[in-house]
């Protein structure tokens, strides 16, 4: 694996079509939708990572996103970290994957979630039928060979994860939602828990001339110079920022992404593609940083 700064090209979709299709199938099975550029982010990141079997991987800003579940299917142990609580992780994820909390408070017991679902207002018989199906699925389903450890924690401080204890860190369009003043601290903490020689793989918004905030999604976009400073990547680490305009034009014309926007975009203006109008205001960049590559 090589350190790099790479604006993500739409060519990734065809180059890694089997992986793209695999991700789409998994998303459908879990009732997940992709962010408008996430297929690019995920394809780049998972290709860089390679075979994850047996690895211990930290998914930074994981939410209930697909990368942790994909990695668990590859027999990885995933530390799923997000500042938002997933203590009441929906049953459909628990039925498919071996999930537990890193701490007791990080994941509520399965029966407790079932009871909470039954106590919500609505058709009691209908809810009971759904819960019965979920319980049967939990008992009968052959779950993934890996496991997911839920850790509800801010990325700036990960006290329950030891130094040099994870093989890789992945962050899919998550780090840019930290304020720039906090991002140094976040990256240092992710580097702390990473084993020497391990890779930090992150996708963020790319900025051409100066850093700026995309207000609807509350995500920051960063120039090449800022990324080199934040991730401590010297001038010899390759970048394709010289292709910024060319790659952005191709992205804006990508029919596969344009014609498959997730439904949630059409319900709000507070997201990466406000009200579902295909008009990309930024493109994404992948950063690969290897811990301890230089002394």
C-alpha positions as a LaTeX table, in Angstrom:
\begin{tabular}{lrrr}
\hline
Residue & $x$ (\AA) & $y$ (\AA) & $z$ (\AA) \\
\hline
Unk1 & 0.00 & 0.00 & 0.00 \\
Unk2 & 1.30 & 3.45 & $-0.94$ \\
Unk3 & 0.72 & 6.81 & 0.71 \\
Unk4 & $-1.25$ & 9.07 & $-1.59$ \\
Unk5 & $-3.75$ & 11.88 & $-2.04$ \\
Unk6 & $-6.18$ & 10.89 & $-4.79$ \\
Unk7 & $-9.28$ & 12.70 & $-6.02$ \\
Unk8 & $-11.67$ & 9.88 & $-6.80$ \\
Unk9 & $-12.41$ & 9.23 & $-10.44$ \\
Unk10 & $-15.71$ & 7.83 & $-11.70$ \\
Unk11 & $-13.58$ & 5.26 & $-13.55$ \\
Unk12 & $-13.43$ & 3.39 & $-10.22$ \\
Unk13 & $-17.02$ & 2.25 & $-10.75$ \\
Unk14 & $-16.24$ & 0.27 & $-13.91$ \\
Unk15 & $-12.74$ & $-0.75$ & $-12.88$ \\
Unk16 & $-14.09$ & $-2.46$ & $-9.76$ \\
Unk17 & $-17.58$ & $-3.40$ & $-10.96$ \\
Unk18 & $-17.78$ & $-6.73$ & $-9.04$ \\
Unk19 & $-17.09$ & $-4.89$ & $-5.77$ \\
Unk20 & $-19.62$ & $-2.16$ & $-6.64$ \\
Unk21 & $-22.27$ & $-4.80$ & $-7.33$ \\
Unk22 & $-21.45$ & $-6.64$ & $-4.10$ \\
Unk23 & $-21.90$ & $-3.43$ & $-2.11$ \\
Unk24 & $-25.24$ & $-2.73$ & $-3.79$ \\
Unk25 & $-26.53$ & $-6.21$ & $-2.95$ \\
Unk26 & $-25.45$ & $-5.91$ & 0.69 \\
Unk27 & $-27.03$ & $-2.45$ & 1.00 \\
Unk28 & $-30.37$ & $-3.74$ & $-0.31$ \\
Unk29 & $-30.32$ & $-6.67$ & 2.10 \\
Unk30 & $-29.82$ & $-4.30$ & 5.05 \\
Unk31 & $-32.21$ & $-1.58$ & 3.91 \\
Unk32 & $-29.38$ & 0.94 & 3.48 \\
Unk33 & $-29.01$ & 3.74 & 0.92 \\
Unk34 & $-25.75$ & 5.23 & $-0.31$ \\
Unk35 & $-24.69$ & 8.82 & $-0.01$ \\
Unk36 & $-24.41$ & 10.30 & $-3.49$ \\
Unk37 & $-20.64$ & 9.73 & $-3.80$ \\
Unk38 & $-20.26$ & 6.79 & $-1.39$ \\
Unk39 & $-19.84$ & 4.12 & $-4.06$ \\
Unk40 & $-16.70$ & 5.96 & $-5.17$ \\
Unk41 & $-15.46$ & 6.34 & $-1.58$ \\
Unk42 & $-16.12$ & 2.72 & $-0.65$ \\
Unk43 & $-14.70$ & 1.25 & $-3.83$ \\
Unk44 & $-11.47$ & 3.23 & $-3.52$ \\
Unk45 & $-11.08$ & 2.50 & 0.18 \\
Unk46 & $-11.83$ & $-1.23$ & 0.07 \\
Unk47 & $-9.55$ & $-1.70$ & $-2.94$ \\
Unk48 & $-6.72$ & 0.04 & $-1.08$ \\
Unk49 & $-7.35$ & $-2.07$ & 2.03 \\
Unk50 & $-7.38$ & $-5.41$ & 0.22 \\
Unk51 & $-8.20$ & $-8.67$ & 1.99 \\
Unk52 & $-9.41$ & $-7.79$ & 5.48 \\
Unk53 & $-9.71$ & $-11.35$ & 6.83 \\
Unk54 & $-8.33$ & $-11.57$ & 10.36 \\
Unk55 & $-7.66$ & $-7.84$ & 10.62 \\
Unk56 & $-8.77$ & $-5.55$ & 13.45 \\
Unk57 & $-10.09$ & $-2.41$ & 11.78 \\
Unk58 & $-11.43$ & 0.82 & 13.28 \\
Unk59 & $-14.33$ & 2.34 & 11.33 \\
Unk60 & $-14.24$ & 6.02 & 12.32 \\
Unk61 & $-17.60$ & 7.78 & 12.13 \\
Unk62 & $-19.26$ & 4.47 & 11.29 \\
Unk63 & $-22.91$ & 5.15 & 12.14 \\
Unk64 & $-24.78$ & 2.18 & 10.70 \\
Unk65 & $-22.94$ & 2.54 & 7.39 \\
Unk66 & $-22.13$ & $-0.36$ & 5.13 \\
Unk67 & $-18.33$ & $-0.56$ & 5.38 \\
Unk68 & $-18.34$ & $-2.18$ & 8.84 \\
Unk69 & $-20.81$ & $-4.86$ & 7.73 \\
Unk70 & $-18.85$ & $-5.56$ & 4.54 \\
Unk71 & $-15.64$ & $-5.96$ & 6.53 \\
Unk72 & $-17.37$ & $-8.28$ & 9.03 \\
Unk73 & $-18.42$ & $-10.43$ & 6.08 \\
Unk74 & $-14.72$ & $-10.64$ & 5.22 \\
Unk75 & $-13.94$ & $-12.07$ & 8.69 \\
Unk76 & $-12.59$ & $-8.83$ & 10.14 \\
Unk77 & $-13.13$ & $-7.56$ & 13.67 \\
Unk78 & $-14.45$ & $-4.02$ & 13.33 \\
Unk79 & $-14.36$ & $-1.34$ & 16.03 \\
Unk80 & $-17.37$ & 0.73 & 15.00 \\
Unk81 & $-16.90$ & 4.23 & 16.45 \\
Unk82 & $-19.36$ & 7.11 & 16.23 \\
Unk83 & $-20.28$ & 10.01 & 18.52 \\
Unk84 & $-23.96$ & 9.19 & 17.95 \\
Unk85 & $-25.26$ & 6.30 & 20.04 \\
Unk86 & $-26.09$ & 3.00 & 18.38 \\
Unk87 & $-27.07$ & 1.38 & 21.67 \\
Unk88 & $-30.46$ & 0.45 & 20.16 \\
Unk89 & $-28.94$ & $-0.93$ & 16.97 \\
Unk90 & $-31.83$ & $-2.18$ & 14.79 \\
Unk91 & $-32.51$ & $-5.90$ & 14.83 \\
Unk92 & $-31.84$ & $-6.37$ & 11.12 \\
Unk93 & $-28.14$ & $-5.66$ & 11.74 \\
Unk94 & $-27.96$ & $-7.90$ & 14.81 \\
Unk95 & $-29.61$ & $-10.73$ & 12.87 \\
Unk96 & $-26.92$ & $-10.66$ & 10.19 \\
Unk97 & $-23.83$ & $-9.78$ & 12.21 \\
Unk98 & $-22.09$ & $-10.66$ & 15.45 \\
Unk99 & $-22.41$ & $-7.31$ & 17.20 \\
Unk100 & $-21.65$ & $-6.42$ & 20.80 \\
Unk101 & $-20.72$ & $-3.32$ & 22.73 \\
Unk102 & $-17.13$ & $-2.49$ & 23.54 \\
Unk103 & $-18.55$ & $-1.39$ & 26.91 \\
Unk104 & $-21.84$ & $-2.70$ & 28.38 \\
Unk105 & $-23.52$ & 0.65 & 27.72 \\
Unk106 & $-22.56$ & 0.72 & 24.04 \\
Unk107 & $-25.13$ & $-1.86$ & 22.89 \\
Unk108 & $-28.43$ & $-2.64$ & 24.60 \\
Unk109 & $-29.30$ & $-6.34$ & 24.98 \\
Unk110 & $-31.33$ & $-7.87$ & 22.16 \\
Unk111 & $-34.45$ & $-8.54$ & 24.32 \\
Unk112 & $-34.47$ & $-4.93$ & 25.52 \\
Unk113 & $-34.62$ & $-3.64$ & 21.94 \\
Unk114 & $-37.46$ & $-6.07$ & 21.18 \\
Unk115 & $-39.42$ & $-4.78$ & 24.21 \\
Unk116 & $-38.84$ & $-1.15$ & 23.24 \\
Unk117 & $-40.10$ & $-1.83$ & 19.73 \\
Unk118 & $-43.25$ & $-3.47$ & 21.11 \\
Unk119 & $-43.92$ & $-0.52$ & 23.43 \\
Unk120 & $-44.03$ & 2.02 & 20.62 \\
Unk121 & $-47.41$ & 3.25 & 19.48 \\
Unk122 & $-49.04$ & 1.51 & 16.55 \\
Unk123 & $-50.68$ & $-1.76$ & 15.58 \\
Unk124 & $-49.86$ & $-4.13$ & 18.44 \\
Unk125 & $-50.54$ & $-7.34$ & 16.50 \\
Unk126 & $-48.57$ & $-6.08$ & 13.52 \\
Unk127 & $-45.62$ & $-5.19$ & 15.72 \\
Unk128 & $-45.77$ & $-8.54$ & 17.48 \\
Unk129 & $-45.72$ & $-10.34$ & 14.14 \\
Unk130 & $-42.70$ & $-8.33$ & 13.00 \\
Unk131 & $-40.86$ & $-9.00$ & 16.26 \\
Unk132 & $-41.61$ & $-12.72$ & 16.01 \\
Unk133 & $-40.11$ & $-12.78$ & 12.54 \\
Unk134 & $-37.05$ & $-10.89$ & 13.79 \\
Unk135 & $-36.59$ & $-13.36$ & 16.65 \\
Unk136 & $-36.86$ & $-16.34$ & 14.30 \\
Unk137 & $-34.36$ & $-14.70$ & 11.97 \\
Unk138 & $-31.98$ & $-14.12$ & 14.88 \\
Unk139 & $-32.18$ & $-17.81$ & 15.79 \\
Unk140 & $-32.00$ & $-19.21$ & 12.26 \\
Unk141 & $-29.74$ & $-16.83$ & 10.35 \\
Unk142 & $-26.13$ & $-17.80$ & 9.73 \\
Unk143 & $-24.34$ & $-14.65$ & 10.73 \\
Unk144 & $-21.12$ & $-13.21$ & 9.32 \\
Unk145 & $-17.79$ & $-14.77$ & 10.35 \\
Unk146 & $-16.38$ & $-11.47$ & 11.64 \\
Unk147 & $-17.74$ & $-9.28$ & 14.40 \\
Unk148 & $-18.56$ & $-5.64$ & 15.05 \\
Unk149 & $-17.80$ & $-3.93$ & 18.36 \\
Unk150 & $-20.01$ & $-0.88$ & 18.87 \\
Unk151 & $-18.24$ & 2.03 & 20.60 \\
Unk152 & $-20.27$ & 5.22 & 21.08 \\
Unk153 & $-17.51$ & 7.78 & 21.49 \\
Unk154 & $-16.19$ & 11.05 & 20.08 \\
Unk155 & $-13.21$ & 10.49 & 17.79 \\
Unk156 & $-11.16$ & 13.12 & 19.61 \\
Unk157 & $-10.71$ & 10.76 & 22.57 \\
Unk158 & $-10.78$ & 6.96 & 22.42 \\
Unk159 & $-9.69$ & 5.95 & 25.94 \\
Unk160 & $-10.95$ & 2.37 & 25.65 \\
Unk161 & $-8.75$ & 1.57 & 22.64 \\
Unk162 & $-5.10$ & 0.85 & 23.36 \\
Unk163 & $-2.11$ & 2.34 & 21.56 \\
Unk164 & $-0.92$ & 0.40 & 18.49 \\
Unk165 & $-3.86$ & $-2.01$ & 18.64 \\
Unk166 & $-5.63$ & $-1.83$ & 15.25 \\
Unk167 & $-4.35$ & $-2.95$ & 11.86 \\
Unk168 & $-6.10$ & $-0.23$ & 9.85 \\
Unk169 & $-8.41$ & 2.76 & 10.25 \\
Unk170 & $-11.10$ & 3.61 & 7.71 \\
Unk171 & $-13.15$ & 6.81 & 7.67 \\
Unk172 & $-15.78$ & 7.13 & 4.93 \\
Unk173 & $-16.79$ & 10.76 & 4.45 \\
Unk174 & $-16.70$ & 11.28 & 8.22 \\
Unk175 & $-13.66$ & 13.33 & 9.20 \\
Unk176 & $-14.86$ & 16.42 & 7.32 \\
Unk177 & $-17.76$ & 16.72 & 9.76 \\
Unk178 & $-15.31$ & 17.68 & 12.49 \\
Unk179 & $-14.42$ & 21.36 & 12.78 \\
Unk180 & $-10.99$ & 22.06 & 11.23 \\
Unk181 & $-9.72$ & 23.13 & 14.66 \\
Unk182 & $-10.54$ & 19.63 & 15.97 \\
Unk183 & $-9.36$ & 17.59 & 13.01 \\
Unk184 & $-5.69$ & 17.62 & 14.05 \\
Unk185 & $-6.69$ & 16.06 & 17.37 \\
Unk186 & $-8.89$ & 13.44 & 15.67 \\
Unk187 & $-6.14$ & 12.37 & 13.28 \\
Unk188 & $-3.58$ & 12.15 & 16.10 \\
Unk189 & $-5.94$ & 9.91 & 18.08 \\
Unk190 & $-6.55$ & 7.65 & 15.09 \\
Unk191 & $-2.80$ & 7.44 & 14.53 \\
Unk192 & $-2.27$ & 6.59 & 18.20 \\
Unk193 & $-4.40$ & 3.44 & 18.09 \\
Unk194 & $-3.00$ & 2.34 & 14.71 \\
Unk195 & $-0.20$ & $-0.24$ & 14.66 \\
Unk196 & 3.12 & 0.81 & 13.10 \\
Unk197 & 2.89 & 0.10 & 9.38 \\
Unk198 & $-0.91$ & 0.26 & 9.48 \\
Unk199 & $-2.89$ & 2.47 & 7.12 \\
Unk200 & $-5.29$ & 5.30 & 7.85 \\
Unk201 & $-7.65$ & 5.47 & 4.86 \\
Unk202 & $-10.00$ & 8.44 & 4.75 \\
Unk203 & $-12.24$ & 10.12 & 2.20 \\
Unk204 & $-13.09$ & 13.80 & 2.51 \\
Unk205 & $-14.37$ & 16.67 & 0.40 \\
Unk206 & $-11.81$ & 18.19 & $-1.97$ \\
Unk207 & $-11.36$ & 21.95 & $-2.38$ \\
Unk208 & $-9.57$ & 23.50 & $-5.35$ \\
Unk209 & $-8.16$ & 26.78 & $-4.03$ \\
Unk210 & $-9.12$ & 27.20 & $-0.37$ \\
Unk211 & $-10.79$ & 25.21 & 2.40 \\
Unk212 & $-14.53$ & 25.81 & 2.63 \\
Unk213 & $-17.63$ & 24.51 & 4.41 \\
Unk214 & $-20.46$ & 22.93 & 2.43 \\
Unk215 & $-23.20$ & 24.29 & 4.67 \\
Unk216 & $-26.10$ & 21.94 & 3.73 \\
Unk217 & $-24.11$ & 18.83 & 4.73 \\
Unk218 & $-21.92$ & 20.57 & 7.34 \\
Unk219 & $-18.86$ & 19.02 & 5.71 \\
Unk220 & $-15.53$ & 20.75 & 5.13 \\
Unk221 & $-13.69$ & 20.53 & 1.81 \\
Unk222 & $-9.88$ & 20.66 & 1.89 \\
Unk223 & $-7.13$ & 21.72 & $-0.48$ \\
Unk224 & $-4.13$ & 19.53 & $-1.21$ \\
Unk225 & $-1.95$ & 21.77 & 0.98 \\
Unk226 & $-4.31$ & 21.37 & 3.94 \\
Unk227 & $-4.48$ & 17.60 & 3.54 \\
Unk228 & $-0.68$ & 17.36 & 3.44 \\
Unk229 & $-0.48$ & 19.38 & 6.66 \\
Unk230 & $-3.27$ & 17.54 & 8.48 \\
Unk231 & $-2.03$ & 14.05 & 7.59 \\
Unk232 & 1.68 & 14.95 & 7.68 \\
Unk233 & 2.30 & 13.96 & 4.06 \\
Unk234 & 5.39 & 15.52 & 2.44 \\
Unk235 & 5.68 & 16.83 & $-1.11$ \\
Unk236 & 6.95 & 13.51 & $-2.50$ \\
Unk237 & 3.70 & 11.72 & $-1.64$ \\
Unk238 & 1.80 & 11.61 & $-4.96$ \\
Unk239 & $-1.36$ & 13.58 & $-5.62$ \\
Unk240 & $-3.62$ & 14.06 & $-8.63$ \\
Unk241 & $-4.96$ & 17.48 & $-7.64$ \\
Unk242 & $-3.63$ & 18.80 & $-10.96$ \\
Unk243 & $-6.59$ & 16.92 & $-12.54$ \\
Unk244 & $-9.13$ & 18.64 & $-10.25$ \\
Unk245 & $-11.19$ & 20.33 & $-12.99$ \\
Unk246 & $-11.12$ & 17.33 & $-15.34$ \\
Unk247 & $-12.23$ & 14.88 & $-12.65$ \\
Unk248 & $-14.94$ & 17.22 & $-11.36$ \\
Unk249 & $-16.41$ & 17.64 & $-14.86$ \\
Unk250 & $-16.55$ & 13.86 & $-15.28$ \\
Unk251 & $-18.22$ & 13.46 & $-11.89$ \\
Unk252 & $-20.93$ & 15.99 & $-12.77$ \\
Unk253 & $-21.72$ & 13.98 & $-15.90$ \\
Unk254 & $-21.83$ & 10.56 & $-14.19$ \\
Unk255 & $-25.23$ & 9.04 & $-15.02$ \\
Unk256 & $-24.84$ & 6.10 & $-12.62$ \\
Unk257 & $-24.55$ & 8.39 & $-9.62$ \\
Unk258 & $-27.00$ & 11.01 & $-10.91$ \\
Unk259 & $-29.80$ & 8.56 & $-11.67$ \\
Unk260 & $-29.58$ & 6.58 & $-8.43$ \\
Unk261 & $-29.79$ & 9.22 & $-5.73$ \\
Unk262 & $-31.03$ & 7.90 & $-2.40$ \\
Unk263 & $-34.60$ & 8.78 & $-1.45$ \\
Unk264 & $-33.52$ & 10.69 & 1.65 \\
Unk265 & $-31.99$ & 13.42 & $-0.51$ \\
Unk266 & $-35.41$ & 14.39 & $-1.85$ \\
Unk267 & $-36.84$ & 14.99 & 1.64 \\
Unk268 & $-34.48$ & 17.70 & 2.86 \\
Unk269 & $-32.15$ & 20.52 & 1.90 \\
Unk270 & $-29.77$ & 19.72 & 4.76 \\
Unk271 & $-27.62$ & 17.13 & 3.03 \\
Unk272 & $-24.95$ & 16.64 & 0.39 \\
Unk273 & $-27.39$ & 16.91 & $-2.52$ \\
Unk274 & $-30.13$ & 19.31 & $-1.31$ \\
Unk275 & $-33.67$ & 18.29 & $-2.33$ \\
Unk276 & $-32.33$ & 15.64 & $-4.70$ \\
Unk277 & $-31.19$ & 18.11 & $-7.36$ \\
Unk278 & $-28.13$ & 16.68 & $-9.09$ \\
Unk279 & $-25.70$ & 19.56 & $-8.80$ \\
Unk280 & $-22.44$ & 18.43 & $-7.12$ \\
Unk281 & $-20.75$ & 21.30 & $-5.32$ \\
Unk282 & $-17.67$ & 19.28 & $-4.38$ \\
Unk283 & $-15.88$ & 16.03 & $-5.19$ \\
Unk284 & $-14.23$ & 13.55 & $-2.88$ \\
Unk285 & $-10.58$ & 12.79 & $-2.26$ \\
Unk286 & $-9.01$ & 9.69 & $-0.74$ \\
Unk287 & $-6.05$ & 9.97 & 1.62 \\
Unk288 & $-3.79$ & 7.07 & 2.55 \\
Unk289 & $-1.41$ & 7.65 & 5.48 \\
Unk290 & 0.93 & 4.86 & 6.72 \\
Unk291 & 1.93 & 5.06 & 10.39 \\
Unk292 & 5.67 & 5.22 & 10.98 \\
Unk293 & 6.67 & 5.19 & 7.33 \\
Unk294 & 9.08 & 8.04 & 7.96 \\
Unk295 & 11.21 & 8.57 & 11.05 \\
\hline
\end{tabular}
